Amino acid sequence: MAPREKFDQHLKELQDEVLVLGSMVGKAIARSMNALKERDLELAKEVMSGDTGIDHKRLDIEERCIELIVTQQPVASDLRTIIAVLNIIVDLERIGDHAEGIAKIVLMIGNEPPLKPLIDLPRMAEKTQDMLRRSLDAFIDRDPETAVNISNEDDEVDELYDQVYRELITFMLEDPRTITRATRLIWAAHNLERSADRVTNICERVVFATTGKMGETGESRY
């Protein structure tokens, strides 16, 4: 196999591993929300234990990136791709941490009676999962336009968060006995809102990998 073909193969394997990590993180979000909806303490514990696998996968990908940089000395677009991967896996790991955070909240809630039916929180989780999946597809497809569009969808998650926050504050004001339960749901919503923010970071890295530009101004850094 020619050196270039070998390098391309390594780069493809690297990107495939990013998709694997993304799938792990997406499942963690879904499982943590299911645990919250169903008050499934065992599922919450599984999400928490699974976070170790996410951490290990991130480190493995990081080591592969460093090895490629050291042994192949990539230039231009190849180097941007590897740098993008290094940043994307950090955001993926952080999203996994947010899923773990929701699982911890489930354990804190325990068998307390539900404060209200969960409607907007699952919507936030579903939207975040969808944005995450499509952002990684955009990375593989080298599609900066789609990445920018996905990033703009973060406003939808923010609006849902504001709605959840206002509703739960109302519960607290009307009945101080609900403060603890409402606060924990706000924490869960905040974890999802921050996860969506991390997806926007991934979208920025998609733009960087394909164009060499970063930020809203599109100013070239390289």
Secondary structure, DSSP 8 states (H G I E B T S, - for coil): --HHHHHHHHHHHHHHHHHHHHHHHHHHHHHHHHHHHHT-HHHHHHHHHHHHHHHHHHHHHHHHHHHHHHHH---HHHHHHHHHHHHHHHHHHHHHHHHHHHHHHHHHHTT---SS---HHHHHHHHHHHHHHHHHHHHHHT-HHHHHHHHHTHHHHHHHHHHHHHHHHHHHHH-GGGHHHHHHHHHHHHHHHHHHHHHHHHHHHHHHHHHSEETTTTEE--
